[in-house]
């Protein structure tokens, strides 16, 4: 994620912590959305049918600044209210699916580039579609996009149909059949050219505008090799049949399920220096660590970003050698040391996320990656990679907390890592009693 999207994440987390999370009594199973972005007007309208399980007479969804036009159950109109960016709906007993119509001109969560005829989504989804923002609430998705027929779209999962509409428009439908957190729902569209290649059972798709086919193949030459590397070190196969990378306008750096949007200049930097592909590796790594093994809450966000940052450096080691890897780790260490020297170090298991800062971002990404490097040195090659595979295999498709990671690494290590995690993951400038409570909770279980 870029710094701007990190700020949006921070604001969303602040809102959740101040006003309370969407009730955990609600479990969303599936979203069926029809969306029509207007690139020139920088607006969006649509409907979403949400299928859920609840034992409550009222359901709540995050809705950003979207205007809610109606909420229906079958043909009946339901009463609703919008409070603190949350849609509250009173539902009859045994109701399990409602349809919401909405529109808006989002300030966050979706980027429009009228001069380039491009649009793509970023964090967070509730800014452009009513949903539950909680990363622990995973669901499947059917997404229909209505766009000008001359644009090429990409979205989550598999493209299952396309149909021309009047007024030179086209509706495209995708099915995301694996349950995922809503923050990685997304789409992109523009006058893209698409270059494809197939390796084994996976089709790779590269969406570009300002590069020729030869350049595209050079830019993404290592993507299939990244797939093999991540599968081997995760111990789990990639979850989809296609993986797409989009070189888009602006400064986007956003992982989504089955595709990634990257800033257009990423292509230029790789063409100039073949080793400068950390960003592509980092975002691809999220297809395992983040997308499928997902932090249960944002307090454990380092499990998403710290692991993806580290494993991208490990891929660079695999591709270009140990010295290249150590340069990446040294960058992580130096960035972290600047924060620590400024007196702004914190526990990676954040006890307080009310006011996240740019320094907090450095901790989650750079400190997270650096301590994983130190853990690798502590455990040794075999035990460390066995532990990461165990963690990934055990929790693939699930939500995790730091305790889950510790348990897997200790099991692979064959002995306690309490002192290491106390020093590097929990050690911070937080109040002593908060730190002690976190440590007691984290190590309440004995690992045999």
N, C-alpha and C positions, 0 to 999 in steps of 0.2 A: 504494500500500500504506500502511496505517496504521502507527504506531510499534510497536504490539504485533506486527503481522505482520513488521515489519522486524526486531524482536528474534528472532522465530522463524527468519527467514531467516539472521540472524547466527549463531544457535546451530547451524543446519544446516550453514552454511559452515564453522564452527569444527570440527564433527565430521568433515566431509569432509577438511579440510586436516590434521587431526590423525591421523585413522585411514586416510586414503587414499580416493580416489574409487572408485566402482564401476568395475570393470575396463572399459577402453575396447574390449577385445576383444568385448564384448557390444553388439549393436545390436538394440534392441527395435523391432519393426515394427508390432505391433498389440496392444492390450489389449481383452479382452472381459470386462467386469465386471458382476456382479449384486450390488447393495448394498441392505441394509435398515437404515436408521437407525431407532433407537428414541428419539424426541425426549424422552419422559418420563424414560427411564433415562440419557439422554445417552451412548448407546452405538451401536455399529455392528457389523454382521456381514456377511460376504459371501464371494464367490469371485471370482477373477480368472484368466482364461486369458491367458497371455503368449506371443506368438509372436515369435521372435527369431532372430538369426543369430549364431553364435559358433564359434570354433575351440578353445574351452577345455573341459575335462572338468568344470568347475565354473562355475556362474553365481551372481551376487550381485545382490540387489535391496535397496533401502532399504525399511524396514518400520516406522520410528518405534518406538512402544511397543506395536504390535499383537501379539496372541498368534497364533501360527501353528498352526492345527489339523492341517493335512495338506498335503502336496505330492504331486501325482500326474502321471504321464505315461501317458495312456490310462487303463487300469484299474490300473496298477501304482503302488504307493506308493514314493516316492523318499526317500532319506535327506537330512536337512537339519539345519542348526544356525543359531542366531541369535546373532551376536556384534556388539556395538557398534551396535545398531539396524540391522543388515544381515542379511538372510536369505541363507544360503549353501546351495546345492543341488548335489549331485553328479548329473550327468546322463550317460546312455549316449551313445555316439558317434552323431552325426547327429540327436540330439534337437533339435527345433525349436519345441516348444510344451509348456508345463507348466501345470497348474491348481493354484492355491493357495487354500486355505480359511483364513479368519482371522476374528478378532473383537477388540473392544477398547472401551475408554472413553477416547478420546483427550483429552489436555489441550490440545493445539494442533491447528491445521489444520482444525478443524471447530467451528462454534459452534451450540449448542442453546439455544433459548428456549422451555421448556415452557409458560410462561404465555401465550406468543403463538402456540404451535403452529408455531414456525418453526425451520428448520435451514438452514445454508448452509456452504459450504466456504471456507477461506482458505488461505494458504500454511502448510504445504506438503502436497502430495498424499500423500506416504508416511505421513503421520499417520493417514490414513483408508483407504488402499488401497495394497497392495504395488506398488511400481513402481521405476523408476530416476529419481532426482531430478536428475540431470545435465541442465542446460538445453540442452545440445547434442544430446541424444538425443531426437529428435522421433519421434512415433508417431501412428497413428490410433487411434480409440477407438469401441467399442460399449459403451454404458452402459445397464443396466437398473436402475431404481429401484423398490423396493417400499415403498409408503407408504400411510397411511390414505387412503381414497378421497375424503374431503372436502378434501384438500389439493391445491394447484396447484403442480406442480413445473416447473423449468426446468433445462436442462443444456446441454452443448456440442453444437453442430451442429444436426442436424435431428431433430425428433420424428417417428418413423416408425410407432409403434404404441402403443396403450394397451389393456389388458385387465383386466377386473375379476377379483378373486380372492375366495376365501372370507374371512369375518371382516371385511368392509367394507374390504378393501384393494385396491389397484390397482397393476399393474406397467406402467411407462412405459419405452419404449426410444428412445434417441437414437443417431444415427450421426454421428461426427465423421470426415469422409472426407479432410480435409486434415491432414497430419502436423503436430503441434504439440508443444511441450515439455510435460512432465507437470505443471509447476507451474501451468499455466493450465487443466488439467482441473478440472471442478468442477460443482456443482449447488446449487440452492436450492429450498426448498419451504415453503409456508405457506398460510393461508387467503386467498390473494391474489385480488384482482380484476384482470382483464387488459384493458387498453385497447390497441387496435391501430390502426395506420394504415399505408398503403402508399404509398411514393414510388418510382416506377419499378419496378425488379425486387426491391426490398428491402422486407420487412415489418418494421416497428418494433413492439415489444411492450413495454408498461410494466406492471410488476407492483407493485401497491400494496395497502394495507389501510386507511389512514386518510385518504384523499383522494377527493373525488368526481371524476367524469369531466372536468368543466370544469377543475378544478384540475390534474389530471394532464396535460391537453393544454397548459396554461400552463407547467407545470414543464418539460416535455420539448419545448416548441415548437421549440427550436433544434436538436434532435437531427438531423433530416434535413439541415439546413444544414451542421452539423458534418461529416456524411458527405461532402457535396460538397466542402467545404473540404479535408478530409484527403485525399480521392482526388486532387484537383487538385495538392496540394503533395507527395504521395507519388508521383504518376505511376502508381499502381496501384489498381485497383478493390478495393473491400471484398471479402473472401474468402468470405463466407457469404451465405445468402439471407435470413436474419433477424438482427436485432440487438435484444437485450432489455436493459432496465434495470430493476433490482429495487430498490425502496425497502424496506429490511429493518430489523429491530430491531438495536439495538446501534450500534457505531461503525464498521461495515464500510466499507471503501474498497478493493475488490478487483476487478481485471480478470480475466476468464476468456475463453476463446475463445468468441466470438459473444454474450456477455452480460457485464454488469457488475452487481455488488452494491454499492449505495450506502447510506449511513446514511439512515434515514428523515427525519432533520431536514434533509437536503439539499433536500427538496421545500419545506420551510417557508422556507428562506433564499432560494430562487429566487423564491418567491411574494412575498417581501418586497422583493427587489432583483433585477431581471431580469439585472443584470450579474454576479451572484454565481454564475456557472456554471462556474468554472474546474475544479472537481472532476469534473463530468460530462464536460467536454471532455478533461481529462487522461486519465481512464480509457478514454474512447472512442478516443483517440489510440493507446493501447496495441494496438488491433487491428492496427495497422501496425507501430509501433515498440515492440517487446517481444514481442508474440505471434507475428508473422510474420518480422520481422527481429529476431533474438534474440541477446543477448550469448552468446558461446560459453562463457564461464565468469563467475563472479560478480566477478572482478577487473575485468571490463569492464562492470559493471552500469550505469554512467553512460550507456551507449548506450541502455539501456531508459528509465531515469527522467529523465535530463537532456533527451533529445530530447522525451519526452512532456510534460515540464514546460514546455519552451520552446514547443512547437507549440500547447499550450493557450493560452499567452499570445498567440501569433500569431493564434489564432482570435478571441480577445477583441479584438485590434486590428481584425481583419476585421469583427467584429460591432458594436463600439462605438467604434472610432477609436483613433488613435495615442496619445492621452493615457492611455486605459485600459490599453493595452499597456505603456507606459512605467511605469505604476504597478506592474504585475506584475513587470516587470524590476527596478524599484527595490527591491521586496520581496526578490527573489532576491539582489540585490547586497548589501543590508543584512544578510540572514541569513548570507551567505558572509563578509562583513567581520567579523562578530562571531566567527566561528570562526577566521579568520586573525589577528585581534587577540589572541585567546587563545593563539596559538602552536600551533594544531592543524590548520593547513592541510596537505593531502596532495595527492599526484598523483591525478588522476582515474583514471588507470590504476593501480589500487591494487597496489603491490608486496607488500603484506602485509595479509592480510585475516583474521588469526588472532583479533583482538579488535576488531571493528567497534563504533563508538560512535554516540551520537546525533549527534555532530558529523560523523561520516562520512556519515550520512544526509543532513545538510544539504549536504555537499559534492556528493554524487551527484545530488541533486535541484536545489538552488539554485545552486551553483557551476556545475554542468553546464548549466543553463538560461542563466545569466548569460554564460558564455563563448561559448555559441552566439549570443547577442545580439551580443557583441563581434565574433564571426566574421562575422556578417551585416554589421556596419558595415565590417569590414575588406575583405570581398570585394565588397560592393555587392549590390543586390537580385537582379539577373539571375543572376550567377554563384552566389550563395549558394543560391537556390532550385533552380537547375539541379543543383548539387552534391548537395543533399538528395534530389532526385528520382533522380539517378543512383545514389546509395548505396542507396536503397530499392528501385528497380527491379532493380538488379544482385544484391541479396542477399535479395529477397523469398522467404520460405519457407526461408531458410538461417540459419546461425549466423555471427556476426561478432565481430571484435575491433576495437580502436581503429584499427589500421593500415588496415582496410578503409574506415573513415570518412575517414581522412586522405587516402587515395588518391583517393577520389571527389571530395572537396572540392578537392584540388590539381588534379585533371584539369579540373574545371569552372572553376577559377580561372586555369588556363593558366600558372601559375608556382608555385614552392615556397611552402608555408606553414609551413616548418620552424620559423622563429623564433616564430610565433604559438603553435603547438602545444607547443613546448618551454617557452614562458613560462606558458601558461594550462592546459594539460592535464597536462604532466609536472612543472612547477615545484611544489615542495613542500618539506617539512622532512625528507624521507627522506634517507638517507645518500647522499653525493655519488656514490659508485661505483655504487650501485643505480640512481640517476637516470641516470647516464651510460650504463649498460648498457641501460636501457629506451629511451633516446633512440637509441642506436646500432641497436637492433633495429627501432625504429619507422621509422627513416629509412634502412634498409639498401637500399631500392629507390629508384632515380631515376625521377621522374615526368617523362615527356616532354611 
